[in-house]
Amino acid sequence: MTSVPEAPVPAKVQLSRVVLNQADIDRALTRIAHEILESNKGSQDLVLLGIPRRGYPLAVRLAAKIAAADPSVDPAAIVGQLDVTMFRDDLSHQPTRPPYPTQLPRTGIDNKVVVLIDDVLYSGRTIRAALDAIIDLGRPRIVRLAVLIDRGHRELPIRADHVGKNLPTSSAEKVRVRLEETDSAGGASGAPVDEVVIEATA
């Protein structure tokens, strides 16, 4: 009896599409910066805390845009970095990485209006960890959240106050934020790039 060879399994194809380019990201950050100033009624007592890895360079860019709108602001004096690694509830399920240093502005965060900055808001668990980290460091007057991308699929009751782009996605898709401070485009050139990409397997 002759056996029939099995049909080859089609190879999975990685599909990728750019949803925000460099100009789109810059416009989104400009709008967020003005929204932050408007909701705070100015720049007084404002602190921007970026969550590593990509939230921190976004915070630096936002601080520069706020300073451009309000020349009385020293951008270096209002920006800091908040590492949340040891406050995450999924440490046993995620690859371990060394924590980034937490760096607060010289004036601290007590009685300040703290805006947490992150690249993508997804389940909400990173932001929950950030809130726990903040409690260990001081007592802000207000804590707000600004993100470049909100992709939905929340697992906790957390909402962003300022969003660059709401991006409906399936849970099977991946959202990649690439910034010139932290990423390269890959390929032959490997040049730094600013873009947001959705990846899916077909």
Sequence and secondary structure as in RCSB ss.txt:
>XXXX:A:sequence
MTSVPEAPVPAKVQLSRVVLNQADIDRALTRIAHEILESNKGSQDLVLLGIPRRGYPLAVRLAAKIAAADPSVDP
AAIVGQLDVTMFRDDLSHQPTRPPYPTQLPRTGIDNKVVVLIDDVLYSGRTIRAALDAIIDLGRPRIVRLAVLID
RGHRELPIRADHVGKNLPTSSAEKVRVRLEETDSAGGASGAPVDEVVIEATA
>XXXX:A:secstr
             EEEEEEE HHHHHHHHHHHHHHHHHHHTSSTTEEEEE TTTHHHHHHHHHHHHHHH TT  H
HHHEEE   GGG S TTTS        B  TT STT EEEEEEEEESSSHHHHHHHHHHHHH   SEEEEEEEEE
    SSS   SEEEEE    TTSEEEEE TTT B  TTT  B  EEEEEEE 
